[in-house]
């Protein structure tokens, strides 16, 4: 079996990132039974959240907190 090319790995990386982003931002619209108002709820499962966190960690993606001026 031959090794993947850098281009193939780059495309796969981009695809995984897009799929995770879609799954993390997908919502469903529900009606609050008490108020009758429509609400949007995120549908991401704990497994998707875990996969996204691992993806970020494995790719050394971090965030830094900016100090207030």
Secondary structure, 3 states (H helix, E strand, C coil): CCCCCHHHHHHHHHHHHHHHHHHHHCEEEEECCCCCCEEEEECCCHHHHHHHHHHHHHCCCCCCCCCCC
